[in-house]
Amino acid sequence: MRVGVDVGGTFTDLVAVAPDGTLEIRKVLSTPQDPSVGLFQACDGLMARPESIELLVHGTTIATNALLERRGARTALVTTAGFEDLLWLRRQDRASLYDLGLDHPPPLVRREDVVGVAERAGPDGVIATLDEREVERVVAAVRALRPEAVAVVFLFAFRHPGHERRVAGALRAALPGLPVVASHEVLPVFREYERCATTSAEAYLRRLVAEYVTRAGDAAAARGIGVFRLMTSGGGTVPADVAAAAAASLALSGPVGGVVGARVLGHVVGHPDLLTLDMGGTSADASLVQGGEGREEGSTVVGGVPLALPSVLIETVSAGGGSIAWVDEAGSLKVGPRSAGSTPGPACFGRGGNEPTVTDACLALGWLDPEWALADTVHLDAAAAEQALVPIARSLGCDVGHAAAGVVDVATAVMARALKRVSVARGVDPRRLTLVPFGGAGPLFGCALADQLGMRTVLVPPHPGVLSALGLAAATERIELVQALHQPAGAGARSAVVAAYTEIEARAGALLPGAATERLADCRFAGQGYEITVPLTGGEPDGIVAAFNAAHRARFRHGGVSGAVEIVNVRVVAERPAAPPALGRRVGIGRPTPGSRRMMVRGERVRAQVWPLGELPPRTRIPGPAILAGPDATALVEPGWRGTVHASGAVVVERV
């Protein structure tokens, strides 16, 4: 079996794909103190023995949480003298354009843990040499700081890494066992602030991530599991030893699995252009799929830390099922950013929580069935949910039902803004896309979100609560390498471009033998401050200018008139694809009882039909209002919408 396990803030989800394509699903509570405990609780609960697992792919939030909670290693930064304040100067932009009192989160490095080095390189080579006495002084200064990790970032090291190699080598020899990270090894590209921030984050995370993935890998091997791999922010999987040395690349490991799963579903159903929304227990993650491919960004920001590494576009907001509702001093209803998580969880979980959450509101509205287990050990308590909402109702001067409706309206508005940031803000019209809401709570909000964005089609997966885990099981083995070049894209630079690709392809082949490779280039018009990544047609550099002009024109509506084109970086993607799972076949963990029940939708009391999600025959028509109740999540078809069951078990919901 191929198995994907996604560890979220509230639940740990597992999807096992058997050789015949049948899907087996597990959902257990997460174990925040050690996420690997929940990971293997899910694996050990499979009907088959763990030894039958040929491949286990893990999506982890270990790096994400460490950045958000600031619990990584105390890191020393060794950098070119005169640039010690780089992480604090940032790019001199405001944290919020209209909030003059809001500041950026502090860097991961303390200012007193920065060591300046008397050395200097420029674009054409060494300007100030690095002598051996200076290397010895730097090693002594770092040793005196007694750090837990060291980041080495020198000016122009992406082009001339000699000084970085010497200092990093001396530190590794003098401080064995201490993670020492050099920027030319992590991110050999220009823009010193982003390179410094990313290298510092890698040093900050490496020991924590290495210990976790090593422990999880050993536990997988002890159970006889064949291969253990982890999802990266770029949408591919890597083995544990590679992940341990590339900790920052796991920053979006968890959310990316959902984008891969949505992409697989869109291909099966015939909807290649998607807006995706993964609403879990703690947060909601929005993303964009165009032409069947996830939108990739050259950088991301997690916890205020810029990471200039390849990553699938993800916009995260604090609007999960466990997000806590509250009323501020001005009497306005708010949702998040605090979350009840899995411990104690929403009030309706009966685990000691008493604050009102989005899940409590959905239960109070009748959207969820208290008779149906939310997970293997979680049963919902409707009375506890309503009691938790009483303070909200009193503050707003309304009954509990309308207070619950207000909570879901606020959560919907927060998620709609995230969807607009990944579409409208990037020049993409959401009305031309299909919305894929998933996660434990996402399908309840699909119709409301589509209404806010003017969309007419919502695609509900047959197993929405575990789509991220399915994406992990279906993910490809993939690595992406990048190297600075800074050459004009003319015929005169052809030999330099070919040589750069040959070198980077050799490295990719060593890391992922036998994989298919694709050549890409980060290009810009000379003098521009941003780049566009374009593929090389046929792998040859001769068509770069035409490809860049076409891409520039598609994105900015102009191109080809601003002068010479420059190749800033060369990239190589190496990939070994996996066979997609057969979505129409699944072994569930139960079947909901069909029928009908009363509920509130958009402030009105209605009676909705209840249908078993994922177990209906193809072409079944489902008029709204209706509830699609599955073993891993529940979907809501609102009045004015109608669903049609696809052969895969997915439900295509359209505006009537």
N, C-alpha and C positions, 0 to 999 in steps of 0.2 A: 504493500500500500504506500501511496504518497500521502503524507499528512502535513497539514498546515495548522499551526497553533498561534493565535493572536492573543496577547496578554493586554487587556485593557485595564482601565482604572477600577472597574466594578466586576466585570466578568472576564474569564479566560475561555476563548472559543476554539474549538477543534473541528476540523473537517478532514475526514479520511477518504481518499479516493481509491476504491478497490480496483483490481485489474480489469474487471468488467465494466467499470465506469460508475458503479453504485457509490453513492455518497453516504457516509456515516457521520453523524453530528453529535458533538458533546458540548456542554456549556456548564462551567463550574465557576464558583466565586474566585476572584483573584486573591492572591496572597501578597500584599504589598511589602511585607517584611522580607520576602524572598520570592520574586516572581517565578523562579524555576520550580518551586513547590507546586503552585497551581498548574504550571506547564505539564509536569509529569503526573499530577493527579488526573488531568484530562487524558493523557496518553494511557495511563494504567487502567482507566475505565473503559477502554475500547473492548468491544465484544471479542475481537481477536487478541492474541497475545502480542505484547510489544515487539517480540522478535520478528513479527511479520511486517513491521514497518521498514520499508526499504529506504525511504527518505523522509526526514522530519525537517520542515522549514519553520523557523521561529521568527515572529515579528515581535520585537521587544521595545519597551519604552525606558529601558535602563539609562540610556544616554540622555533622552529627553528629560526625564525626571531629575537627573543629576544637574542639568543646566537650569531647570526651572526652580529647583529647591536649593541650588548652590551647595552641593555636597560632594564635590569632586576633590581632587588632590590640591594641596597648597603648592602653587606653581611659581617657580622663578622664571623670569624672562631675561634672556641674554640678547642684547641687541646693539646695533651700531651706536657709538657715542654720539649724542646730540638728538637721538630719536627715542629717548627713554619715555617720553610722554605721549607716544603715538596712540596708545589705546585710550587715553583720556581725551585727546584732541579729536578723535574720531574723524568725521568729515565736516564738523562744524555745522551740522544740521540740527534742527530742533526735534525733540522726542515727539512733540505734537505741535502742529503749525499754529493753532489758536490757543494753546494752553501754555502761557509763559512760565507757569510755576512747575510744570512737569519736566523732570530730568530723565536722561537715559539711565538704564540700570548700570551699576558699576561694572567695570571689567572683571574678568575672572582672576586677574593678578593684582596683588596689592602693590602700591607704588614703591614701598620700601623693599620689595622683592625684585626690583629691576636692576640689572647690572649692565652698564654701558661698556663697550669694547672699542679701543682705539684701533679702528680699521675702517676702510671705506672702499667701496667699488662703485663704479659708474657704469653707464651702458656700454662703454667701450673697453672696460677692464679695470684693473686695480688702480686706485688713486692713492690710498695710504696703505702700506704693507702691514701685515700682522706679524709681529716678532714673537719669538718663543717666550720671552719674559712676560709679555702681555697675556699669552695663553695661560701661563702659570698663575698670574695674578687673578685672572677671571675664574679659574678653577677654585682657587682658595676663597675668593669672595662668595662663590656659589655654595661651597661647602660650609662656610660660616653661617649662611642663611638657613641651612638644614631644611631644604624644601623636600616635598614628596614627588615632584616632577619638575622638569626643566624644558622650556621652549627656547630654541635658538633661532633668531630671525634677524638676518643682516640685510642691509640695503643692497638691491640688485643681485641677491643670491640666486634668484630664479634663472639668471643668465650666467653668473660667475659664482658657483657654489664652493669654491676652494676654501675660503676662510670659514664658512659654516662647517664644512667637513672637518677641518682641523679642530675647531673648538668643540664640536659635538663629540668627536672621537676622544678628545682629551677628557671630557666630562664623563663619558661612558667608562673609560678606563679607570678614572679616579673614584667614581661613584657607582660601582657595579650594583645592578639590581634596580637602579633608579631610572624611571622612564625619561629618556632624553630625546626630544623631538626636534628635528631640523626642518625649516620651512621648505627647503628644496626637495625634501622627501615627501612632504605632504601636499604642497600646492606650488609647483614651479611656474607660477605666472606672476604678472606684475600687479600693481595696486598694493602698496605696502601695508595699508591699514587692514584690508580684508585678509591678506596673507598672514599678518601678525595675529589677528583675532582668531583665524581658523587654526593656526599652529598652536596658539595658547590653549584653545579649546581641546585640541587633540591631546596635548600633554595633561590637561586638567582631567580628562575623561579616561585616559588609557588604562591606568591601573584598575579602576573600578570596573570598566567594561571587560578587560582581559580576565579578571578574576571571575566575573559572572559567566562569560561565555565558555571559559575553560571548565568551570564547575558544571554548567549545563551539558557541555559536550561529553564530559566524563560520565555524567549520569546517564546520558543517552547510550554511550558505549556499554555501560554496565548492564543496561537492559537489552542489549543485543540489537539496538536500532542501527540500521546499516550506515546511513549518512546523515550528518547533522549540519544544517546550513542556516544562515541568518539573512533576513531581508535588509537591504541597504536603502538609503534615501533615494537612490537613483532608480529603484524599481527592479533590481536584480538580486540574486542571492550569492553569498560567498561562504566558504567554509569557516569554521570557528577560528582557526589560526589567523586567517586573513582579517576577520572582523576584529580580533584582539589587537591587531596592529593598525586598525583604521577605525578607531572608536567614534570619531566625529561623523563618519559616514553612516552611522546608525541613528542619527538624531531624529529621522522621520521613519524609522523602520516599521513601526506599528501602523500608522495611517496609510502608508503607501500600498500595503496589501489590499486595502479596500478599493483603491483605484485600479489595481490590476484585476481584481475580481469583477468590477463594473465593466472594465474593458472586455473581458472574456464574455460576460453576459450580453453586452451590446453587440458583439460579433455574432453570437448565436441567434439573437432575436432580429438582427438586421438594423440596428440603430448605432451607427459608428460615432455620432457626435453627441456627447453627453455632458451634462452637469451632474456631478456626484456629491452626495452629502452623507457622510458617515456620522450618525448621531449615537454616541455611546453613553456610558454612564457619567463621564466627567466632562466631556467636551464634544463639539461637532466639528468635523473636518470637511471643507469644501474643496473640490478640485474640478478639472476640466479635461475632457478627452475629445480630441478632434481627429477625424479620419481613422479612428480605431487606435490611436496612440495617445498616451498620457502626455500632457503638456509638461515639458522639462524646463527647469530654471537653472541658471548657472550659480545661483546662491539662494540661501534662505536665512531666516532669522529665528532663533529659538531662545526664548528667555532673554531677549535683548542682545544676544550674541550673534553677530553675522558669521555665517559659515559659507565660504565661497567654494562649495563642493556641488557636483551634479546632484540635483534633487528633483523629484516630481513636484509640481506645483501643489502646495497644500496651504489653505487658509484656515486657521484654527480659531474657534471662538468658544467661550465658556458657556455653552448651552446644551449640556448633556442631560440625560434623564435624572441624574443625581444632583443637578445644579439647584442651589437653594434659592427660593423666592423670598423677597423681603421688601419692606416699604421704607423709603428713605425719609429724611427729616422734612422734605417738602411734600410728602404724601404720594410720591410716585412709586409705582410698582416696578421692581427690578428683579432680574434673574441672573444668578452668578455674580462674581466669578467663583465664589466658594462652592464646593461640592461635598455631598455626603459620602461620596465614594462607595466602597463596598463595606467599610467598617466605620460607623454603624450602618450606613446606607440610608435610603429614604425611610420615612416613618412607616410606610406600608410593608417594608421588609420584616418588621418585627424583630429587629436586631439591636434595639436601643435608640434608634434615631427618633427625634421628635420635631425636627425642623421641616417645613414644607418644601417639597421638591417638584420638579416637572413631572416625574413619575407619579407622585401622589396626586397631582392635578389631573393627569390622564385617567387614573383610576377613579377619581371622584366624578369625572365626566361620564363614566361608563364605557370608556374606550377599551379598557383592559378587563379581563374576566378574573375575579378573585378566586374562582374555583379552579383556575388553571395555573400550574406551577410556572413561574417565570424562569427558573433554572432547576437543577436537580434537587436543591435543598431550599429554594426560596418560594414561599407561598405568600400571596398578597393579602393584606388586611385592609379592607375598605374603610372600616370604622376608624382605624388609626390614621389613614390618609385624610379623611374628612376632619378629624380632630386637629391634625397638624395645620390645616388650612384655616381654622377658625380665627386665629390672630390676624391673618391677612384679610379675611372677610370683615372683621371688625374695623380694621384700619381704613378699609375702602368703603365701608358703609353699605355692604351688600351681603347676599347669602353666599354659602360655600360654593355652590355651583357656578355663580358668576365670578367669584374670586378665582376658581380653578380655570375658568375660561380666560380670565385676564392673564394668568400665569402662562398658559400655552400661547396666547397672542404675543406676549412679550418675547418668549423664547423663539417664536416664529420670526419675529422682526429681526432679532439678533442673527439668526441663521440666514435670513434673506440678504442681509448686508454682506455676509461672508460670500454668498453665491454671486452677488453683484461684483465683489472685488476680484473674483477669479474670472469673470466674464465681461461685464460691461466696462470695467476699468481697464481691460486689455483689448478693447475694441471688438469684442465678440457679442453678438446679439443673442441673448438667452432664448428668445422666442423661436429661434431656429434649432434649438437643442432639445433633447429628451432629458428629463430629470430622473436620476436614479437615487432614491433615498434608501438608506440601509442602516445597519446597526440595530441595536435593540429597540431604539425608539424612533428612528428616522422615518419609517413608512407611515407612522401615524400623522406626520406633518407634510407628506408629499403633496397632496392637493392644495393645501393652504399656501405652501411655498410656491407652487406653480402659479397660483393665482396672483401672488405678489410680483412675480417676474413676468407675467403675461405668457407663460408657457402653456401648451395645450396637451402635452403628453407626459405621463409619469410611468416609469417602468419599475414595477415592484418585483424584486428577485424572488424565486421560490423558497429561498432560505436567507432572508435579509439579515437576520441577526448574526450570521456567521460568514457573510460574504468576504470579509477581510481574511478570514482563515482560508476560505476557498481560493482567494487570490494568492495567498502564500503557497498553497499546494500546487497551484498552476504556474508559479513564477519561473522565469528562466534563470539559468546561471549567467551572470552578466557582470562585467567590469568595464569601467571607463577610465582611460588615462588621458592626461592633458599635458602639454608642454608649450611654453612660450616660444614664439617664433619672431614676430614683428618684421615681416618682409612684405614688400609690395607684391601684389598678385599678378604681376606681369610674367612674360615668358622668360625674362632674365633671371627670375628667382626660382625657376622650375626645379633646378638641381637641388637647391637648398630645401625646398618644400618636400621633394621626394625623399631626400636623406632623412629629414625629420620624421616623416611617416614610417620609413623603414626601421628606424631606431625604436620608435614607440610601439610599433607592431611586434617587434621581437620581444619586448617586455610583456606585452599583452599575451603573446603566445606562450611565454614561460609561465604566466599566472593561470591561464585557462587553455591548456593544450587542446588542439582540435576544434576550437570554436571558430565560428564565422565572424569576420571583422568588418566593420564599417568605418570609413574615413569621414570625418567632419572637420570643419574649420570655423573658428570664431573670426568674423570679418567686420570691417567698418570702412567708411570713407575716411581718408586721411584727415585727421583733425577732429573727428568725432570722439565723444567720450563714452560711447557704448558700442557693443558688438551684437551681431546676430549670428547664430550658429546655423550653418548650412551643410548639407551632405554633399560629398563629391560624387558627381555622376560618373558611374563606372569606376570610381576610385581614383580617377586621374585629376590632377590639379588644373587642367586646361579650362574646365568649365566653371571655375570658382566665381569669376567675375559675373557671369550671366546668372548663376544661381543666387548670388548675393543680391544683385539688382532686383531679381524677381521677388525674393523674400522681403527686401526692404520696401518694395512697392506694395506688396500685399499687406504689410504691417502699417506702413506710414503713408501710403498712397502717393509716394513719389520715390524716385530713385534713378540712377544712371546719369545724373547731371551734376553731381557734386564733386567730381574729381576722381582721383586714383583710389583704388580699393586696396586695403591693407589686410594681410592675414596676421592677426594678433596671436592666436593660439592654434595649434593643431590638436585634434582629439581622435582617439580610436576607441570604438566600442567593440568589445568581444563578447559574443553571446552564444549560448547553447540552449535552444528553445526546448520547452517541455510540451508533451502532448496535452491538449486542453481536455478537461474533464467533461463527461457527458452529463449535462445539467438535468436531464429529464429523469434520472434514476437516483433514488435516494432511499436509505433506510432511516426513517425518523425515530423519534423517541416517544411516539404517541400520536393520537389523532384527536383534535378538538371536537366537541359535540356540536353538530350544526343546530341552528335554531335562530332565534332573534332576541334582541334585548333593547331596552330603552336606554337612550344616551342623550347627551347635549352636544350639539354641533353648531358653532357660530352663534351661540346664545339661544338656540332654539332646541326644545325637546323633540326628539324624533325616535321612531322605532326602526332599527337597522337589522337587516339580515346578517347572520354570521355564517361565513363560508370557511372551509378548511384550506388554508393556503398551502400550495405545493402538492395537493392531492386531488385536484379537480381535473376532469378530462379536458383536452384541448378544445378550444372554440366555445367554452362555456361563457355566457354573457352574465355580467354581474352589475346590475344597476345600483347606483348609490341612492340612499346611504347604505353602506355595508361595511362589515368588519371582516377582514381576512385574517383568521387566527391560525398561526403556525406554531410549531414546537419551539421555535427560537426567537420569534418576533411577531408583532401584530401590525397590520396595516389598516388604514381607514380610507374608504372610498366615500368622499363627501357627496351630498346632494348636488346634482348638476354634472356629475362625472359618471362614467361607465367603464367597467373593466372587461377585458377579453383575455381568456387564458391561452397562453402560447404553448406549443408542444414541449417546451423546456420546463414548464411548470410556472414560469414567470407570468405576471399579469400586466398587460398593457392597459393603462388607465387613461382615458381620453375625455376631454371636455365635450359634453353633449351639445 
